[in-house]
Amino acid sequence: MLLLLSLAVLGRGVDAQDKDAGAPDPFVHVDAERGFSVARPSEDWAVRTASQGGAVAVSFTPREGRGWVRFSVLVVPITGARDPADARDAMLDWIDEREGDGYENARAFDAAVDGREAAGLQYDGSGIERFARIRQVIVHEHGLRFVLSAQVAPPRDFDAWAAQFDRIVASFRFVEPGAERRAALRLAELAARGRAQLDWAPTCDDAAARA
């Protein structure tokens, strides 16, 4: 499940860092391979990266302040739902099944990320380390699912950080992905075209040639 994967990756905290080598702006994290950039609010926020399997996460946490706050970007391959809204709705169904069992106050909303249609949800539930209010925005690009999240505990403190999260979402940009990601996209495109041709091509060789 998307939530559980997010918690597992972010909880590992592999490759902790405060600055991003090679990024011209010290406040901007650039992932050239997966094709995105995102800005932390200021130098008072620490940057942490983690990876597990095919998932990669970047998180921002304030060095000082009351309560517990984490903003993050989780990047995973697209599986299951092919549309951000479908992925969001599947997550809401999962939460609804657990209403009263540690999850509550779930709602959906529309969103946009760098001009792309996105799907949002917010709920109160078990975060990485404690019960938190969690807001997520889901968007698809480069054949990947990007989940921008804010987690604030206790939930009553969320409104104090909401504007910071909105600024992080507004700073998010898609850029040209790296060679490995471009190759994967090309293979996926050829596979899709090949499947379409199989419906009417007389032989597999003909289908491959037409693809």
C-alpha positions, -999 to 999 in steps of 0.1 A, spaced: 0 0 0 12 35 -9 11 47 27 30 18 41 57 20 14 61 57 22 65 51 59 90 23 52 112 42 29 112 75 49 118 56 81 151 41 68 169 75 65 196 62 43 222 87 29 213 116 52 225 149 39 220 186 44 231 199 10 227 185 -25 260 181 -43 258 196 -78 227 216 -73 234 253 -82 209 265 -56 217 252 -21 179 252 -13 170 231 -43 172 193 -44 176 180 -80 171 144 -89 185 143 -125 179 106 -130 142 107 -121 137 141 -135 125 165 -108 135 193 -86 120 206 -53 130 235 -30 133 234 8 119 265 26 152 278 39 186 268 52 169 260 86 155 229 71 175 196 69 174 174 38 174 137 41 173 111 13 165 74 14 160 45 -10 145 10 -7 141 -12 -37 126 9 -65 114 37 -42 133 69 -35 123 96 -10 135 131 -2 123 146 31 127 181 47 125 186 85 129 219 104 160 219 126 141 236 154 105 241 164 77 227 184 59 195 175 70 171 148 70 181 111 81 163 79 76 172 43 86 146 17 86 135 -19 83 98 -25 90 84 -60 79 49 -70 71 30 -102 35 32 -113 17 0 -103 -20 -7 -100 -40 25 -106 -28 42 -138 -43 76 -129 -34 98 -99 -71 101 -89 -75 63 -90 -44 59 -68 -58 85 -44 -92 68 -43 -77 34 -36 -58 50 -7 -91 66 6 -108 32 4 -80 16 24 -83 44 51 -121 41 52 -118 4 60 -98 14 91 -120 43 102 -120 43 140 -89 21 141 -63 48 140 -74 66 109 -100 94 107 -111 127 91 -102 116 55 -110 138 26 -101 142 -11 -92 174 -30 -81 183 -65 -45 196 -70 -19 205 -97 18 200 -97 39 219 -123 9 222 -146 0 185 -143 -33 172 -130 -28 158 -95 -50 142 -68 -49 151 -31 -60 135 1 -58 144 38 -64 123 69 -53 118 105 -35 86 111 -3 68 120 27 87 105 63 77 104 68 81 141 35 92 157 -2 100 151 -2 129 127 -23 149 102 -11 138 67 -17 156 35 -6 140 2 -6 151 -34 -1 124 -61 10 131 -97 24 109 -125 52 118 -149 82 100 -165 64 67 -159 67 73 -122 44 81 -93 54 112 -72 38 115 -38 43 149 -21 35 146 16 32 167 47 31 151 81 25 172 113 20 160 148 -1 166 167 -28 171 140 -40 204 156 -6 220 146 -11 212 109 -26 246 99 5 264 112 26 245 86 1 243 57 15 274 39 50 259 40 38 227 24 20 247 -3 52 265 -11 71 232 -14 45 219 -38 46 251 -58 84 248 -61 82 213 -75 93 210 -112 97 182 -136 129 182 -157 144 159 -184 150 125 -167 183 107 -169 193 82 -196 182 51 -176 147 66 -171 145 76 -207 154 41 -218 128 26 -196 101 50 -210 111 40 -245 109 3 -238 75 8 -222 63 28 -252 75 1 -276 59 -26 -255 26 -8 -256 27 -2 -293 36 -39 -298 6 -50 -278 -17 -27 -299 -3 -41 -331 -8 -78 -320 -45 -72 -322 -45 -72 -360 -9 -79 -373 -8 -113 -391 25 -124 -373 46 -113 -344 73 -102 -367 49 -79 -385 37 -65 -351 73 -58 -341 81 -41 -374 50 -19 -371 58 -10 -335 
